[in-house]
Amino acid sequence: PEKAVFRICGDDAFKLYINDKKVGEGYNCKIAQQYDVKRFLKQGENIFFIELINHASVGGLLFEGEISTAKQNISFVSGEKTLFSENGKSDWTAPHLAGSPPTSPWGPINLIIFNP
C-alpha cells in the first residue's frame, strides 16, 4: 500500500498485532495512538489482533484505520462488526456499543502519533 494508518485506544490497555507481529501498545484510554502500519501488511488477507487488558469493571476499545493503494482506499472502524473473545481463539461475540467519543465512558480523546 501507499499509505496504511491505524489509530487505537483501549480501556484499560491494549496490545496491537498485525500478522502476528507486535505493532505497539497503550495504557491510557483517553489517548489514542496512531501507527504507520504499512510495513506490517502483506498481499492478500491481513490479520489485525488486539489484546485488550482490563483491570476493573468493563473494558472498551476504539479503533479506526485507512489503507490506500493506487487502485483503492479502504477505511475501517470499530463497531458492530468487531468481534470479541475471552481467549482470542473461540466463542467470538459482538460488542456492546456505548457510542462514539466524546460520549461516556470515553470523553474527549487526544492523539499521539507513533511510527514503529
Secondary structure, DSSP 8 states (H G I E B T S, - for coil): --EEEEEEEEESEEEEEETTEEEEEE--TTEEEEEE-GGG--SS---EEEEEE-SSS--EEEEEEEEE-SS-EEEEESSTT--B-SSSSS--B------STTSTTT-S-EEEEE--
